[in-house]
């Protein structure tokens, strides 16, 4: 009887090892994700940082937003999720400022999703400060507070940092996700938006194991 139990336990162990091996072999650097040549410093070294680089005017980001939002809610406390706006044109910088203005004024819950909808569904340009100011006012934000925040040193610094961060990540499109400043994941490499998050889960687990 003991020998049967021992054999059964060995079989379970072998299956578990096989599962672990298949999981580790499922995603490969250079195929499903890119490994950054120079790691980018994270804001909290005690956590596993997951950064989504996005643009409000990106249709793919618009469809990805609810997916990544649900994913974020399921993460453990050791995962530090953040969003970082991309900008490689004038309008994108204006939209990046909108993101940080909303954070500075504590109104992101009022403006974040409406910004996506305005650009992707309603086709509002929001390409200059006056258009953006009118949009924020429609959402209940005081015009003077908006303009003060828009031109503030704090918002300007955050926009510059986001631009520098995206350049260091070697971002080639949006949305893309960078895990712990080391690995970049795109829908193209992963095979789709849902698959992106599966690769991210794999990388988070990998880093968590490395951190011990």
ChimeraX commands (.cxc) that place a marker at each C-alpha (Angstrom):
marker #1 position 0.00,0.00,0.00 radius 0.5
marker #1 position 2.84,2.35,0.92 radius 0.5
marker #1 position 4.54,1.68,-2.43 radius 0.5
marker #1 position 1.35,2.57,-4.29 radius 0.5
marker #1 position 1.06,5.85,-2.35 radius 0.5
marker #1 position 4.73,6.61,-3.06 radius 0.5
marker #1 position 4.28,5.98,-6.79 radius 0.5
marker #1 position 1.16,8.16,-6.85 radius 0.5
marker #1 position 3.02,10.98,-5.08 radius 0.5
marker #1 position 5.89,10.68,-7.56 radius 0.5
marker #1 position 3.46,10.92,-10.47 radius 0.5
marker #1 position 1.91,14.10,-9.04 radius 0.5
marker #1 position 5.38,15.56,-8.57 radius 0.5
marker #1 position 6.37,14.76,-12.15 radius 0.5
marker #1 position 3.16,16.32,-13.50 radius 0.5
marker #1 position 3.77,19.46,-11.42 radius 0.5
marker #1 position 7.34,19.68,-12.72 radius 0.5
marker #1 position 6.11,19.21,-16.27 radius 0.5
marker #1 position 3.54,21.99,-15.80 radius 0.5
marker #1 position 6.21,24.32,-14.39 radius 0.5
marker #1 position 8.51,23.54,-17.31 radius 0.5
marker #1 position 5.77,24.12,-19.89 radius 0.5
marker #1 position 4.81,27.40,-18.22 radius 0.5
marker #1 position 8.42,28.61,-18.24 radius 0.5
marker #1 position 8.81,27.52,-21.86 radius 0.5
marker #1 position 5.51,29.08,-22.95 radius 0.5
marker #1 position 6.87,32.62,-23.35 radius 0.5
marker #1 position 10.30,33.45,-24.68 radius 0.5
marker #1 position 12.26,36.69,-24.75 radius 0.5
marker #1 position 12.57,38.00,-28.29 radius 0.5
marker #1 position 9.43,36.13,-29.36 radius 0.5
marker #1 position 6.62,36.99,-26.96 radius 0.5
marker #1 position 8.26,39.94,-25.21 radius 0.5
marker #1 position 11.36,42.10,-25.50 radius 0.5
marker #1 position 14.05,42.33,-22.85 radius 0.5
marker #1 position 15.34,45.88,-22.46 radius 0.5
marker #1 position 19.09,46.22,-22.94 radius 0.5
marker #1 position 19.22,48.83,-20.18 radius 0.5
marker #1 position 16.69,48.38,-17.34 radius 0.5
marker #1 position 14.73,51.48,-16.40 radius 0.5
marker #1 position 14.54,52.48,-12.75 radius 0.5
marker #1 position 11.14,51.87,-11.14 radius 0.5
marker #1 position 9.47,54.19,-8.65 radius 0.5
marker #1 position 9.30,51.57,-5.88 radius 0.5
marker #1 position 12.01,48.86,-5.87 radius 0.5
marker #1 position 10.06,46.91,-3.23 radius 0.5
marker #1 position 7.24,46.24,-5.68 radius 0.5
marker #1 position 6.86,44.81,-9.17 radius 0.5
marker #1 position 6.08,47.75,-11.41 radius 0.5
marker #1 position 3.75,47.22,-14.37 radius 0.5
marker #1 position 3.53,50.28,-16.64 radius 0.5
marker #1 position 1.03,50.65,-19.46 radius 0.5
marker #1 position 2.16,53.16,-22.08 radius 0.5
marker #1 position -0.92,54.53,-23.82 radius 0.5
marker #1 position -2.43,57.37,-25.81 radius 0.5
marker #1 position -5.98,58.63,-25.39 radius 0.5
marker #1 position -6.40,58.87,-29.17 radius 0.5
marker #1 position -5.32,55.29,-29.81 radius 0.5
marker #1 position -8.20,53.00,-30.77 radius 0.5
marker #1 position -6.32,49.93,-29.54 radius 0.5
marker #1 position -5.75,51.65,-26.17 radius 0.5
marker #1 position -9.46,52.46,-26.04 radius 0.5
marker #1 position -10.42,48.79,-26.38 radius 0.5
marker #1 position -7.61,47.70,-24.05 radius 0.5
marker #1 position -8.59,50.10,-21.24 radius 0.5
marker #1 position -11.45,48.02,-19.70 radius 0.5
marker #1 position -9.40,44.83,-20.08 radius 0.5
marker #1 position -6.33,46.17,-18.29 radius 0.5
marker #1 position -8.53,47.86,-15.68 radius 0.5
marker #1 position -10.08,44.50,-14.75 radius 0.5
marker #1 position -6.64,42.93,-14.71 radius 0.5
marker #1 position -5.36,45.63,-12.35 radius 0.5
marker #1 position -8.14,44.95,-9.83 radius 0.5
marker #1 position -7.06,41.31,-9.54 radius 0.5
marker #1 position -3.41,42.00,-8.72 radius 0.5
marker #1 position -1.68,41.33,-5.42 radius 0.5
marker #1 position -0.35,44.14,-3.24 radius 0.5
marker #1 position 3.20,43.66,-4.51 radius 0.5
marker #1 position 2.23,44.82,-8.01 radius 0.5
marker #1 position 2.49,48.56,-8.67 radius 0.5
marker #1 position 0.38,49.35,-11.74 radius 0.5
marker #1 position 0.72,52.74,-13.42 radius 0.5
marker #1 position -0.20,54.35,-16.71 radius 0.5
marker #1 position 2.22,56.52,-18.63 radius 0.5
marker #1 position 1.13,58.57,-21.68 radius 0.5
marker #1 position 3.11,58.28,-24.90 radius 0.5
marker #1 position 3.88,61.32,-26.99 radius 0.5
marker #1 position 5.57,61.60,-30.36 radius 0.5
marker #1 position 3.53,64.52,-31.68 radius 0.5
marker #1 position 2.15,67.85,-30.47 radius 0.5
marker #1 position -1.44,66.64,-29.87 radius 0.5
marker #1 position -0.16,63.63,-27.91 radius 0.5
marker #1 position 1.74,65.93,-25.57 radius 0.5
marker #1 position -1.44,67.94,-25.00 radius 0.5
marker #1 position -3.31,64.74,-24.19 radius 0.5
marker #1 position -0.49,63.70,-21.85 radius 0.5
marker #1 position -0.88,67.01,-20.05 radius 0.5
marker #1 position -4.60,66.28,-19.70 radius 0.5
marker #1 position -3.73,63.02,-17.95 radius 0.5
marker #1 position -1.45,64.72,-15.42 radius 0.5
marker #1 position -3.71,67.76,-14.97 radius 0.5
marker #1 position -6.51,65.39,-13.98 radius 0.5
marker #1 position -4.23,63.69,-11.47 radius 0.5
marker #1 position -3.06,67.01,-10.06 radius 0.5
marker #1 position -6.67,68.16,-9.58 radius 0.5
marker #1 position -7.88,64.80,-8.31 radius 0.5
marker #1 position -10.48,64.44,-11.07 radius 0.5
marker #1 position -9.16,61.44,-13.01 radius 0.5
marker #1 position -12.34,59.50,-12.23 radius 0.5
marker #1 position -14.31,62.23,-14.04 radius 0.5
marker #1 position -12.02,62.73,-17.03 radius 0.5
marker #1 position -10.06,59.55,-17.84 radius 0.5
marker #1 position -12.70,57.47,-19.61 radius 0.5
marker #1 position -14.42,60.53,-21.14 radius 0.5
marker #1 position -11.09,61.49,-22.74 radius 0.5
marker #1 position -10.93,58.09,-24.44 radius 0.5
marker #1 position -14.55,58.39,-25.58 radius 0.5
marker #1 position -14.19,61.97,-26.81 radius 0.5
marker #1 position -11.27,61.11,-29.07 radius 0.5
marker #1 position -12.33,57.64,-30.24 radius 0.5
marker #1 position -16.13,57.78,-30.35 radius 0.5
marker #1 position -17.08,61.44,-30.60 radius 0.5
marker #1 position -14.05,62.32,-32.73 radius 0.5
marker #1 position -13.34,65.51,-30.81 radius 0.5
marker #1 position -9.83,66.74,-31.68 radius 0.5
marker #1 position -8.91,68.28,-28.29 radius 0.5
marker #1 position -5.69,69.36,-29.93 radius 0.5
marker #1 position -5.09,72.65,-28.12 radius 0.5
marker #1 position -5.33,74.01,-24.60 radius 0.5
marker #1 position -8.58,75.93,-25.25 radius 0.5
marker #1 position -10.40,72.86,-26.58 radius 0.5
marker #1 position -9.08,70.82,-23.67 radius 0.5
marker #1 position -10.08,73.50,-21.16 radius 0.5
marker #1 position -13.64,73.61,-22.54 radius 0.5
marker #1 position -13.80,69.81,-22.32 radius 0.5
marker #1 position -12.69,69.79,-18.67 radius 0.5
marker #1 position -15.16,72.57,-17.83 radius 0.5
marker #1 position -17.98,70.49,-19.35 radius 0.5
marker #1 position -17.00,67.76,-16.89 radius 0.5
marker #1 position -17.27,70.14,-13.94 radius 0.5
marker #1 position -13.66,71.31,-13.60 radius 0.5
marker #1 position -13.04,74.98,-12.83 radius 0.5
marker #1 position -11.45,76.73,-15.83 radius 0.5
marker #1 position -8.93,78.72,-13.80 radius 0.5
marker #1 position -7.83,75.68,-11.83 radius 0.5
marker #1 position -7.41,73.76,-15.09 radius 0.5
marker #1 position -5.24,76.43,-16.72 radius 0.5
marker #1 position -3.14,76.87,-13.60 radius 0.5
marker #1 position -2.49,73.12,-13.39 radius 0.5
marker #1 position -1.92,72.81,-17.14 radius 0.5
marker #1 position 0.98,75.26,-17.03 radius 0.5
marker #1 position 2.30,74.22,-13.64 radius 0.5
marker #1 position 5.85,73.08,-13.01 radius 0.5
marker #1 position 4.59,69.80,-11.56 radius 0.5
marker #1 position 2.57,68.80,-14.63 radius 0.5
marker #1 position 5.33,69.91,-17.01 radius 0.5
marker #1 position 7.86,67.79,-15.08 radius 0.5
marker #1 position 5.62,64.73,-15.17 radius 0.5
marker #1 position 5.08,65.10,-18.92 radius 0.5
marker #1 position 8.83,65.30,-19.51 radius 0.5
marker #1 position 9.43,62.28,-17.29 radius 0.5
marker #1 position 6.77,60.27,-19.15 radius 0.5
marker #1 position 8.35,61.15,-22.48 radius 0.5
marker #1 position 11.81,60.18,-21.22 radius 0.5
marker #1 position 10.40,56.95,-19.78 radius 0.5
marker #1 position 8.80,55.96,-23.09 radius 0.5
marker #1 position 12.05,56.66,-24.94 radius 0.5
marker #1 position 13.99,54.52,-22.46 radius 0.5
marker #1 position 11.43,51.74,-22.89 radius 0.5
marker #1 position 11.96,51.91,-26.69 radius 0.5
marker #1 position 8.20,52.10,-27.20 radius 0.5
marker #1 position 7.20,51.43,-30.80 radius 0.5
marker #1 position 3.42,51.75,-30.48 radius 0.5
marker #1 position 0.52,51.81,-28.06 radius 0.5
marker #1 position -0.60,50.15,-25.94 radius 0.5
marker #1 position 2.55,48.50,-24.66 radius 0.5
marker #1 position 3.34,47.26,-21.17 radius 0.5
marker #1 position 6.69,47.35,-19.42 radius 0.5
marker #1 position 7.21,44.99,-16.49 radius 0.5
marker #1 position 9.55,46.12,-13.71 radius 0.5
marker #1 position 11.52,48.31,-16.10 radius 0.5
marker #1 position 13.01,45.19,-17.72 radius 0.5
marker #1 position 10.55,43.65,-20.17 radius 0.5
marker #1 position 8.36,45.23,-22.86 radius 0.5
marker #1 position 5.18,43.49,-24.02 radius 0.5
marker #1 position 3.15,44.40,-27.12 radius 0.5
marker #1 position 0.04,42.89,-28.68 radius 0.5
marker #1 position 2.04,42.19,-31.84 radius 0.5
marker #1 position 4.62,40.08,-30.03 radius 0.5
marker #1 position 2.21,38.46,-27.56 radius 0.5
marker #1 position -0.45,37.66,-30.17 radius 0.5
marker #1 position -3.28,39.94,-29.01 radius 0.5
marker #1 position -4.40,42.14,-26.14 radius 0.5
marker #1 position -5.62,39.33,-23.88 radius 0.5
marker #1 position -2.38,37.45,-24.57 radius 0.5
marker #1 position -0.41,40.55,-23.57 radius 0.5
marker #1 position -1.69,40.23,-20.04 radius 0.5
marker #1 position -0.94,36.51,-19.94 radius 0.5
marker #1 position 2.67,37.32,-20.81 radius 0.5
marker #1 position 2.63,40.06,-18.16 radius 0.5
marker #1 position 1.34,37.55,-15.60 radius 0.5
marker #1 position 4.17,35.20,-16.52 radius 0.5
marker #1 position 6.77,37.97,-16.14 radius 0.5
marker #1 position 5.30,39.16,-12.82 radius 0.5
marker #1 position 5.51,35.60,-11.49 radius 0.5
marker #1 position 9.06,35.31,-12.80 radius 0.5
marker #1 position 10.17,38.50,-11.08 radius 0.5
marker #1 position 8.31,37.60,-7.88 radius 0.5
marker #1 position 10.20,34.31,-7.74 radius 0.5
marker #1 position 13.50,36.09,-8.37 radius 0.5
marker #1 position 12.78,38.56,-5.56 radius 0.5
marker #1 position 12.16,35.59,-3.29 radius 0.5
marker link #1:1,2 radius 0.2
marker link #1:2,3 radius 0.2
marker link #1:3,4 radius 0.2
marker link #1:4,5 radius 0.2
marker link #1:5,6 radius 0.2
marker link #1:6,7 radius 0.2
marker link #1:7,8 radius 0.2
marker link #1:8,9 radius 0.2
marker link #1:9,10 radius 0.2
marker link #1:10,11 radius 0.2
marker link #1:11,12 radius 0.2
marker link #1:12,13 radius 0.2
marker link #1:13,14 radius 0.2
marker link #1:14,15 radius 0.2
marker link #1:15,16 radius 0.2
marker link #1:16,17 radius 0.2
marker link #1:17,18 radius 0.2
marker link #1:18,19 radius 0.2
marker link #1:19,20 radius 0.2
marker link #1:20,21 radius 0.2
marker link #1:21,22 radius 0.2
marker link #1:22,23 radius 0.2
marker link #1:23,24 radius 0.2
marker link #1:24,25 radius 0.2
marker link #1:25,26 radius 0.2
marker link #1:26,27 radius 0.2
marker link #1:27,28 radius 0.2
marker link #1:28,29 radius 0.2
marker link #1:29,30 radius 0.2
marker link #1:30,31 radius 0.2
marker link #1:31,32 radius 0.2
marker link #1:32,33 radius 0.2
marker link #1:33,34 radius 0.2
marker link #1:34,35 radius 0.2
marker link #1:35,36 radius 0.2
marker link #1:36,37 radius 0.2
marker link #1:37,38 radius 0.2
marker link #1:38,39 radius 0.2
marker link #1:39,40 radius 0.2
marker link #1:40,41 radius 0.2
marker link #1:41,42 radius 0.2
marker link #1:42,43 radius 0.2
marker link #1:43,44 radius 0.2
marker link #1:44,45 radius 0.2
marker link #1:45,46 radius 0.2
marker link #1:46,47 radius 0.2
marker link #1:47,48 radius 0.2
marker link #1:48,49 radius 0.2
marker link #1:49,50 radius 0.2
marker link #1:50,51 radius 0.2
marker link #1:51,52 radius 0.2
marker link #1:52,53 radius 0.2
marker link #1:53,54 radius 0.2
marker link #1:54,55 radius 0.2
marker link #1:55,56 radius 0.2
marker link #1:56,57 radius 0.2
marker link #1:57,58 radius 0.2
marker link #1:58,59 radius 0.2
marker link #1:59,60 radius 0.2
marker link #1:60,61 radius 0.2
marker link #1:61,62 radius 0.2
marker link #1:62,63 radius 0.2
marker link #1:63,64 radius 0.2
marker link #1:64,65 radius 0.2
marker link #1:65,66 radius 0.2
marker link #1:66,67 radius 0.2
marker link #1:67,68 radius 0.2
marker link #1:68,69 radius 0.2
marker link #1:69,70 radius 0.2
marker link #1:70,71 radius 0.2
marker link #1:71,72 radius 0.2
marker link #1:72,73 radius 0.2
marker link #1:73,74 radius 0.2
marker link #1:74,75 radius 0.2
marker link #1:75,76 radius 0.2
marker link #1:76,77 radius 0.2
marker link #1:77,78 radius 0.2
marker link #1:78,79 radius 0.2
marker link #1:79,80 radius 0.2
marker link #1:80,81 radius 0.2
marker link #1:81,82 radius 0.2
marker link #1:82,83 radius 0.2
marker link #1:83,84 radius 0.2
marker link #1:84,85 radius 0.2
marker link #1:85,86 radius 0.2
marker link #1:86,87 radius 0.2
marker link #1:87,88 radius 0.2
marker link #1:88,89 radius 0.2
marker link #1:89,90 radius 0.2
marker link #1:90,91 radius 0.2
marker link #1:91,92 radius 0.2
marker link #1:92,93 radius 0.2
marker link #1:93,94 radius 0.2
marker link #1:94,95 radius 0.2
marker link #1:95,96 radius 0.2
marker link #1:96,97 radius 0.2
marker link #1:97,98 radius 0.2
marker link #1:98,99 radius 0.2
marker link #1:99,100 radius 0.2
marker link #1:100,101 radius 0.2
marker link #1:101,102 radius 0.2
marker link #1:102,103 radius 0.2
marker link #1:103,104 radius 0.2
marker link #1:104,105 radius 0.2
marker link #1:105,106 radius 0.2
marker link #1:106,107 radius 0.2
marker link #1:107,108 radius 0.2
marker link #1:108,109 radius 0.2
marker link #1:109,110 radius 0.2
marker link #1:110,111 radius 0.2
marker link #1:111,112 radius 0.2
marker link #1:112,113 radius 0.2
marker link #1:113,114 radius 0.2
marker link #1:114,115 radius 0.2
marker link #1:115,116 radius 0.2
marker link #1:116,117 radius 0.2
marker link #1:117,118 radius 0.2
marker link #1:118,119 radius 0.2
marker link #1:119,120 radius 0.2
marker link #1:120,121 radius 0.2
marker link #1:121,122 radius 0.2
marker link #1:122,123 radius 0.2
marker link #1:123,124 radius 0.2
marker link #1:124,125 radius 0.2
marker link #1:125,126 radius 0.2
marker link #1:126,127 radius 0.2
marker link #1:127,128 radius 0.2
marker link #1:128,129 radius 0.2
marker link #1:129,130 radius 0.2
marker link #1:130,131 radius 0.2
marker link #1:131,132 radius 0.2
marker link #1:132,133 radius 0.2
marker link #1:133,134 radius 0.2
marker link #1:134,135 radius 0.2
marker link #1:135,136 radius 0.2
marker link #1:136,137 radius 0.2
marker link #1:137,138 radius 0.2
marker link #1:138,139 radius 0.2
marker link #1:139,140 radius 0.2
marker link #1:140,141 radius 0.2
marker link #1:141,142 radius 0.2
marker link #1:142,143 radius 0.2
marker link #1:143,144 radius 0.2
marker link #1:144,145 radius 0.2
marker link #1:145,146 radius 0.2
marker link #1:146,147 radius 0.2
marker link #1:147,148 radius 0.2
marker link #1:148,149 radius 0.2
marker link #1:149,150 radius 0.2
marker link #1:150,151 radius 0.2
marker link #1:151,152 radius 0.2
marker link #1:152,153 radius 0.2
marker link #1:153,154 radius 0.2
marker link #1:154,155 radius 0.2
marker link #1:155,156 radius 0.2
marker link #1:156,157 radius 0.2
marker link #1:157,158 radius 0.2
marker link #1:158,159 radius 0.2
marker link #1:159,160 radius 0.2
marker link #1:160,161 radius 0.2
marker link #1:161,162 radius 0.2
marker link #1:162,163 radius 0.2
marker link #1:163,164 radius 0.2
marker link #1:164,165 radius 0.2
marker link #1:165,166 radius 0.2
marker link #1:166,167 radius 0.2
marker link #1:167,168 radius 0.2
marker link #1:168,169 radius 0.2
marker link #1:169,170 radius 0.2
marker link #1:170,171 radius 0.2
marker link #1:171,172 radius 0.2
marker link #1:172,173 radius 0.2
marker link #1:173,174 radius 0.2
marker link #1:174,175 radius 0.2
marker link #1:175,176 radius 0.2
marker link #1:176,177 radius 0.2
marker link #1:177,178 radius 0.2
marker link #1:178,179 radius 0.2
marker link #1:179,180 radius 0.2
marker link #1:180,181 radius 0.2
marker link #1:181,182 radius 0.2
marker link #1:182,183 radius 0.2
marker link #1:183,184 radius 0.2
marker link #1:184,185 radius 0.2
marker link #1:185,186 radius 0.2
marker link #1:186,187 radius 0.2
marker link #1:187,188 radius 0.2
marker link #1:188,189 radius 0.2
marker link #1:189,190 radius 0.2
marker link #1:190,191 radius 0.2
marker link #1:191,192 radius 0.2
marker link #1:192,193 radius 0.2
marker link #1:193,194 radius 0.2
marker link #1:194,195 radius 0.2
marker link #1:195,196 radius 0.2
marker link #1:196,197 radius 0.2
marker link #1:197,198 radius 0.2
marker link #1:198,199 radius 0.2
marker link #1:199,200 radius 0.2
marker link #1:200,201 radius 0.2
marker link #1:201,202 radius 0.2
marker link #1:202,203 radius 0.2
marker link #1:203,204 radius 0.2
marker link #1:204,205 radius 0.2
marker link #1:205,206 radius 0.2
marker link #1:206,207 radius 0.2
marker link #1:207,208 radius 0.2
marker link #1:208,209 radius 0.2
marker link #1:209,210 radius 0.2
marker link #1:210,211 radius 0.2
marker link #1:211,212 radius 0.2
view
